[in-house]
Amino acid sequence: MSRVPYLDLRAQYRSIAGEVNAAIAQTVESGQFVLGPAVQAFERDFAALCRTRHCIAVNSGTSALHLAFLVLGIGPGDEVIVPAMTFIASTAAVEYAGARPVLVDVEPGRWTLDPAELRNALSPRTKAILPVHLHGLPADMEPIQRFADEHGLAVIEDAAQAHGASYRGRPAGKLGRLGCFSFYPGKNLGAYGEAGAVVTDDDALATECRLLRDWGAEQKYRHVRKGFNYRMDGIQGAVLGVKLRHLPGWIVGRRRCAARYDRRFSALGIKRPVDDPGHVYHVYSICVPRRDELRTALSDRGIDTGIHYPIPLHLQPANADLGNSEGDFPVSEALAGSFLSLPLYPELDDASVDRVATAVEEALGAAKA
Ligand SMILES: *Cc1c(COP(=O)(O)O)cnc(C)c1O
């Protein structure tokens, strides 16, 4: 029997090859390799998805986060509150801006930044909160925003995993002052290389983002800010423009797979986060004891899996300078030891979902016996 891959980008390519090849060829033909009309069109369409006034296309999700901190004036001496269970880019971007990430734990039922932990992390230096919509499920933004308002803090969304997700009917990206997206190839909306974007409703912040992404140039060779080369490639804009039209259908496909898994796993009592209609299932993760054994058993049955993420940020060797230690964030630590991400992508058929679910069921049953 063939393997069930964790992700199959070639299956997606096959479904859009005609359109996407034509868009790439047109961009090459135009000679507009950096920004240009394809990127502008994508910015307009992606802002529409997020229902924001602005979208600024950049060269990665990390650059998007970096710009968001810079345009809010966050820098040396400032602190930004970040959940411990996320990808390392979330803290790295705070540090690129010269500020200090202050980690907090995540909620046991949602796996995103725990609003009840904010008070412990607050200091006179706190300037912003960076909730991360982990696995495509938006953080519980209402209490986070309320806390931010009470203390005069900015909320920036790390929406790198949450294209098209929503929280109480409002789109990810529109929930904070600025929303930051990644279009890394494996994300739900992925480029054919590196890419990212900042979205916002704030005209002045958008103007600053545009300046900083392109060398601080207000016009060619007149630099009014110390800027960066954070521009999106024309080819990535063309690819993303084509793929964005398919995103709503792909989200439907992801939700179909997730619902099918959910039905099987709820009967088994397997731990999952709260049900939320705004979830876009960038990752479908279960929590199981003896995770590594299950992972091996699934691999033996031809099923590839992932772990997002095996080490929380406070236990990453690179983050030793943040001053945290084991035991500081027990929920994140427990999740890191029990998370297992199962195959899930829009093209995955029902038979394969059932095959994975049955393999999980059998492996867990065998482990119990
Ligand atoms: C992917 C990701 C990023 C970084 O995006 P890049 O485009 O790889 O720079 C940041 N935060 C989270 C939560 C991510 O998943």
The ligand as a Gaussian input file, in Angstrom:
#p B3LYP/6-31G(d) Opt

LIG

0 1
 C        5.772000      30.011000       9.487000
 C        5.649000      30.824000      10.712000
 C        6.331000      32.052000      10.888000
 C        7.432000      32.526000       9.967000
 O        7.092000      32.695000       8.663000
 P        8.244000      32.592000       7.531000
 O        7.511000      32.954000       6.300000
 O        8.758000      31.201000       7.533000
 O        9.292000      33.591000       7.882000
 C        6.055000      32.805000      12.005000
 N        5.187000      32.384000      12.942000
 C        4.547000      31.201000      12.838000
 C        3.583000      30.802000      13.910000
 C        4.762000      30.385000      11.729000
 O        4.133000      29.210000      11.645000

